[in-house]
Amino acid sequence: MSLPTRQIGGHKAAINNPRISEEAKEHSRQAIDELEGQAETQQTRQGYQEDKDETRVNAGYKATLKNPNVSEEAKEHAREVLENNGVM
């Protein structure tokens, strides 16, 4: 996770903290709006989403290999995809 994403998390925590003043919470809201508008934050989130999607796809193919109700042809396809993705 990159710095802007961590900063956003800190500001969100401040907003939800009952010990923080309303003035500080308003500052955090404004900071979140600014940080979320930055290109770096958007690129970080997009890259994380792409990595997460690839991980889920690979996990699905791995599950296919272990499922006794899946045909051998489907398992072979799953092996090929995992090998192409560098997982196996």
Summary of the structure (lengths in Angstrom):
residues: 88
radius of gyration: 20.9
end to end distance: 26.4
largest distance: 62.6
contacts: 206
relative contact order: 0.10
helix: 80%
strand: 0%
